[in-house]
Amino acid sequence: MQRILNLILFVFIISSSYAQNSTIRGFVYDKSSGEPVMFCNVFLQGTTIGAPTDVNGMYNIAKVKSGSYLLTVTYLGYDTTQVEINLKENQILTQNLEISESSIKLNEVKISAEREAMRTEVNVASIKITKKDLEMVPTIGGDPDLAQYIQIIPGVVFTGDQGGQLYIRGGSPIQNKVLLDGMIIYSPFHSIGLFSVFDTDIIRNTDVFTGGFNAEYGGRVSSIMDIKTKNGNKKSFGGKLTANTFGSKLLLEGPLSKNQKSSFVFSGKTSYLDKSSELFYKEPVLFFDDKGLPYSYTDLYGKFSLHGDNGSKLNLFGFNFQDMVDYENISKLSWKSTGIGSEFILIPGGSPVLIEGNFAYSSYKINLDEEASPLRESGISGFNMGFDFTYFKPKSKIKYGFDVHGYATDFLTYNSVNTPITQNENTSEFSAYVNYQYTSTRFIIEPGFRIQKYTLGLSPEPRLGIKYVINDKLRFKLASGFYSQNILSTSSDRDVVNLFSGIISSPEEIPTQANGEDYSSKIQKAKHIITGFEYDISNMIDFQLEAYIKDFSQLTNINRNMTSNNDETFIIETGIAKGIDALVKYNTSKLYIWLVYSIGHVTRDDGVREYSPHFDRRHNVNFVTSYKFGKSLDWKFDCRWNLGSGFPFTQTQGFYENLTFSEGINTDYTSTNGELGIQYAELNNGRLPYYHRLDLSLAKKIEINRNSILNITASVTNTYNRENIFYFNRIKYERVNQLPLMPSLGMSLTF
């Protein structure tokens, strides 16, 4: 702890030496709720000096000459706010601002916050998601969900409605890091595949980096999902009550004291899909289950926030997420994820440095109990903490910090000959980084460097992002970097369907290379390069095109071909993911259109063969539209259509009698009946049929009074009842489809 305090003191001394001119900084808040307002413009009236607010609602205007100014904040949908300030020489002035929603409705959206961010940030392979964005996608059950929006992001492949997982530009789920207010979440999506563990109404902002992310993030080789939750209303008590066909939810928020310096938010949601689906489906939804959809979950989240006068704050939060899948008399899967954490923002009075930090402890446990197999279990628990320091200059920003992560894994499973496979490990990681961003009229340059120290070795990781602004409409961009990670999933990339997904740390004992040499590193590694351009076709239409290559130079995988104790438990693979993503957006006050086309190719090489993993979808199309109508625009129609080419699968060549010799040399092979053996074709040489699904929803907003709004939503999932394949039972020669046509009705009351 003494070393940390010394480091902070050192930062103050060094940073103060740079404060040769005055600085204006502060936070912009929504006047009605006290929540920070992201991506609004703060500037000095009559000058070209200004800065946008970040995800925390903070702005920082550096190198300002002393004098009197009119500090102005503008944001679409809000009234302009102005405050007179008097700035002294070498002063660091903290000035918080409040803005109110405008009573004047604009007919068209001229400049969006997202477009403004495109002009000031590198933003390669990056999508910012706000609550407003989430509401554009058709709801399932009447409430928006992050899981539905993530599926329409360029480069994201979703493997199905039941047991579906998200694969981001060639990376498997374990290669995608999910952060909730700085805490690592190991299982962000429920088994049904339609819902996430996060309540949409607690999400303030989500940044999804599908590759090429900067030095601030590490520990994964594919992508990052960084979710920030809101603090709760500091001004008044309120909430939301939701009930629909498949679940219900309660949200409460409000101040904890009269001085508006503390607040809370609580969210609880649960599913009764396993019970309500019995009423809607007279025929079995699954060929082995006659009781509807056997999925259920419960998610609880709570957060307390303490706010200082200058914008400093401390958040304490905790969660409990649970999931259950019960295929009666066949298998039962359940997992539980819990955690408690804290994060803070510190605004030192005499230094231009912003200090952020977090500390969290979380655990994830999963087990699968099958009638025909022994119990499988997996668990991971541990802490993560980090400190980040940001120093602002007029045309640049330096951010640096460090992270510490310690965790324990506990794993038990069985191979094909029922031999137990266990791993119980205690592992620690340490990382440090520095990221520099320079902005000029034409260039935004963002070099960075991160170093990851694992138990198994050291990984130096340079990063680089560049954006070239040709004119007000056209911008070219590029990002590249080295990445690493030290954990892997017990679900192999070769599994077509596997709801059991345990987590283990990378093994110390790994097989040698094909030429007999040992691997120089035992850490999983990848290199990314992503390039593309953004073009503003008009005030309402944006076009983006990105091409990417992810070179997974070393991946550790479970050896699913293991048949005896003499076989290697793990194998080392390499892989390449490459593709092109195109995105067109059209946005007005009434109509929103989102169209994505992705073409990609993913391969893996285990040293013996090159194959396509089961998530290698070559073509993927997402069309989303949202239309508001009515005299007061109180009706909303949403539509989403997804088309995806078929996934690879391993074909069946034939069957044979498999003698297990259960009695050893005493087995009479002439009279003993063997088991049914399957002769497989080459790995994943076949292709399943195309997947496509249409979802629709219609919502009506009714204003009961100034503070109460009733929303009624009717929705249909898989509107034309497309029979998309989920699984094929080779033994019984029976096909199992994804979800059928699913109508739903929901109501929510905001108060």
Secondary structure as the mmCIF struct_conf table of DSSP 4:
data_model
#
loop_
_struct_conf.conf_type_id
_struct_conf.id
_struct_conf.beg_label_comp_id
_struct_conf.beg_label_asym_id
_struct_conf.beg_label_seq_id
_struct_conf.end_label_comp_id
_struct_conf.end_label_asym_id
_struct_conf.end_label_seq_id
HELX_RH_AL_P HELX_RH_AL_P1 GLN A 2 SER A 17
TURN_TY1_P TURN_TY1_P1 TYR A 18 TYR A 18
BEND BEND1 ASN A 21 ASN A 21
STRN STRN1 SER A 22 ASP A 30
TURN_TY1_P TURN_TY1_P2 LYS A 31 SER A 33
STRN STRN2 PRO A 36 PRO A 36
BEND BEND2 PHE A 39 PHE A 39
STRN STRN3 ASN A 41 LEU A 44
TURN_TY1_P TURN_TY1_P3 GLN A 45 GLY A 46
BEND BEND3 THR A 47 THR A 48
STRN STRN4 GLY A 50 PRO A 52
TURN_TY1_P TURN_TY1_P4 VAL A 55 ASN A 56
BEND BEND4 GLY A 57 GLY A 57
STRN STRN5 MET A 58 VAL A 64
BEND BEND5 SER A 66 SER A 66
STRN STRN6 GLY A 67 THR A 74
TURN_TY1_P TURN_TY1_P5 LEU A 76 GLY A 77
STRN STRN7 TYR A 78 TYR A 78
STRN STRN8 THR A 81 LEU A 87
TURN_TY1_P TURN_TY1_P6 GLU A 89 ASN A 90
STRN STRN9 ILE A 92 THR A 94
STRN STRN10 LEU A 97 ILE A 99
STRN STRN11 GLU A 101 GLU A 101
BEND BEND6 SER A 103 ILE A 104
HELX_LH_PP_P HELX_LH_PP_P1 LYS A 105 LEU A 106
BEND BEND7 ASN A 107 GLU A 108
BEND BEND8 ILE A 111 ILE A 111
HELX_RH_AL_P HELX_RH_AL_P2 ALA A 113 THR A 120
BEND BEND9 GLU A 121 GLU A 121
TURN_TY1_P TURN_TY1_P7 VAL A 124 ALA A 125
STRN STRN12 SER A 126 ILE A 129
HELX_RH_AL_P HELX_RH_AL_P3 LYS A 131 LEU A 134
TURN_TY1_P TURN_TY1_P8 GLU A 135 MET A 136
BEND BEND10 VAL A 137 VAL A 137
HELX_LH_PP_P HELX_LH_PP_P2 PRO A 138 THR A 139
BEND BEND11 ILE A 140 ASP A 143
HELX_RH_AL_P HELX_RH_AL_P4 LEU A 146 ILE A 150
TURN_TY1_P TURN_TY1_P9 GLN A 151 ILE A 152
BEND BEND12 ILE A 153 ILE A 153
TURN_TY1_P TURN_TY1_P10 PRO A 154 GLY A 155
STRN STRN13 VAL A 156 PHE A 158
BEND BEND13 ASP A 161 GLY A 163
STRN STRN14 LEU A 166 ILE A 168
TURN_TY1_P TURN_TY1_P11 ARG A 169 GLY A 170
STRN STRN15 GLY A 171 GLY A 171
HELX_RH_3T_P HELX_RH_3T_P1 PRO A 173 GLN A 175
STRN STRN16 ASN A 176 LEU A 180
TURN_TY1_P TURN_TY1_P12 ASP A 181 GLY A 182
STRN STRN17 MET A 183 ILE A 185
BEND BEND14 TYR A 186 TYR A 186
STRN STRN18 PHE A 189 PHE A 189
TURN_TY1_P TURN_TY1_P13 SER A 191 ILE A 192
BEND BEND15 GLY A 193 LEU A 194
STRN STRN19 SER A 196 SER A 196
BEND BEND16 VAL A 197 PHE A 198
HELX_RH_3T_P HELX_RH_3T_P2 THR A 200 ILE A 202
STRN STRN20 ILE A 203 PHE A 209
BEND BEND17 GLY A 211 GLY A 211
TURN_TY1_P TURN_TY1_P14 ALA A 215 GLU A 216
BEND BEND18 GLY A 219 GLY A 219
BEND BEND19 VAL A 221 SER A 222
STRN STRN21 SER A 223 THR A 229
BEND BEND20 LYS A 234 SER A 236
STRN STRN22 GLY A 238 ASN A 244
BEND BEND21 THR A 245 PHE A 246
STRN STRN23 GLY A 247 PRO A 255
BEND BEND22 LEU A 256 SER A 257
TURN_TY1_P TURN_TY1_P15 LYS A 258 ASN A 259
BEND BEND23 GLN A 260 GLN A 260
STRN STRN24 SER A 262 SER A 271
HELX_RH_AL_P HELX_RH_AL_P5 LEU A 273 PHE A 280
BEND BEND24 LYS A 282 GLU A 283
BEND BEND25 VAL A 285 VAL A 285
STRN STRN25 LEU A 286 LEU A 286
TURN_TY1_P TURN_TY1_P16 PHE A 287 PHE A 288
STRN STRN26 ASP A 289 ASP A 289
BEND BEND26 ASP A 290 GLY A 292
STRN STRN27 TYR A 295 HIS A 307
TURN_TY1_P TURN_TY1_P17 ASP A 309 ASN A 310
BEND BEND27 GLY A 311 GLY A 311
STRN STRN28 LYS A 313 TYR A 327
TURN_TY1_P TURN_TY1_P18 GLU A 328 ILE A 330
STRN STRN29 SER A 331 LEU A 346
TURN_TY1_P TURN_TY1_P19 GLY A 349 GLY A 350
BEND BEND28 PRO A 352 PRO A 352
STRN STRN30 VAL A 353 GLU A 370
TURN_TY1_P TURN_TY1_P20 GLU A 371 ALA A 372
BEND BEND29 SER A 373 SER A 373
STRN STRN31 ARG A 376 LYS A 393
TURN_TY1_P TURN_TY1_P21 PRO A 394 LYS A 395
STRN STRN32 SER A 396 TYR A 414
TURN_TY1_P TURN_TY1_P22 SER A 416 VAL A 417
STRN STRN33 PRO A 420 THR A 439
BEND BEND30 THR A 441 ARG A 442
STRN STRN34 PHE A 443 TYR A 454
TURN_TY1_P TURN_TY1_P23 THR A 455 LEU A 456
STRN STRN35 GLY A 457 VAL A 469
BEND BEND31 ASN A 471 LYS A 473
STRN STRN36 LEU A 474 GLN A 485
BEND BEND32 ASN A 486 ASN A 486
STRN STRN37 ILE A 487 SER A 489
BEND BEND33 THR A 490 SER A 491
TURN_TY1_P TURN_TY1_P24 ASP A 493 ARG A 494
BEND BEND34 VAL A 496 VAL A 497
STRN STRN38 ILE A 503 SER A 505
HELX_LH_PP_P HELX_LH_PP_P3 SER A 506 PRO A 507
BEND BEND35 GLU A 508 GLU A 508
HELX_LH_PP_P HELX_LH_PP_P4 PRO A 511 GLN A 513
TURN_TY1_P TURN_TY1_P25 ALA A 514 ASN A 515
BEND BEND36 GLY A 516 GLY A 516
HELX_LH_PP_P HELX_LH_PP_P5 GLU A 517 TYR A 519
BEND BEND37 SER A 520 SER A 520
BEND BEND38 ILE A 523 ILE A 523
STRN STRN39 GLN A 524 ASP A 536
BEND BEND39 SER A 538 MET A 540
STRN STRN40 ILE A 541 ILE A 558
TURN_TY1_P TURN_TY1_P26 ARG A 560 ASN A 561
BEND BEND40 SER A 564 SER A 564
TURN_TY1_P TURN_TY1_P27 ASN A 565 ASN A 566
BEND BEND41 ASP A 567 ASP A 567
BEND BEND42 THR A 569 THR A 569
STRN STRN41 PHE A 570 ASN A 587
BEND BEND43 SER A 589 LYS A 590
STRN STRN42 LEU A 591 ASP A 605
BEND BEND44 GLY A 607 VAL A 608
STRN STRN43 GLU A 610 TYR A 611
TURN_TY1_P TURN_TY1_P28 HIS A 614 PHE A 615
BEND BEND45 ARG A 618 ARG A 618
STRN STRN44 HIS A 619 PHE A 629
BEND BEND46 GLY A 630 GLY A 630
TURN_TY1_P TURN_TY1_P29 LYS A 631 SER A 632
BEND BEND47 LEU A 633 LEU A 633
STRN STRN45 TRP A 635 GLY A 644
HELX_LH_PP_P HELX_LH_PP_P6 SER A 645 PHE A 647
STRN STRN46 PRO A 648 PHE A 649
HELX_LH_PP_P HELX_LH_PP_P7 THR A 650 GLN A 651
STRN STRN47 THR A 652 ASN A 658
TURN_TY1_P TURN_TY1_P30 SER A 662 GLU A 663
HELX_RH_3T_P HELX_RH_3T_P3 GLY A 664 ASN A 666
TURN_TY1_P TURN_TY1_P31 TYR A 669 SER A 671
STRN STRN48 GLU A 675 TYR A 680
BEND BEND48 GLU A 682 GLU A 682
TURN_TY1_P TURN_TY1_P32 LEU A 683 ASN A 684
STRN STRN49 GLY A 686 ARG A 687
HELX_LH_PP_P HELX_LH_PP_P8 LEU A 688 TYR A 690
STRN STRN50 TYR A 691 GLU A 703
BEND BEND49 ASN A 705 ASN A 707
STRN STRN51 ILE A 709 THR A 717
BEND BEND50 ASN A 718 ASN A 718
TURN_TY1_P TURN_TY1_P33 THR A 719 TYR A 720
STRN STRN52 ILE A 725 ASN A 729
TURN_TY1_P TURN_TY1_P34 ARG A 730 TYR A 733
STRN STRN53 GLU A 734 ASN A 737
BEND BEND51 GLN A 738 GLN A 738
STRN STRN54 MET A 742 THR A 750
#
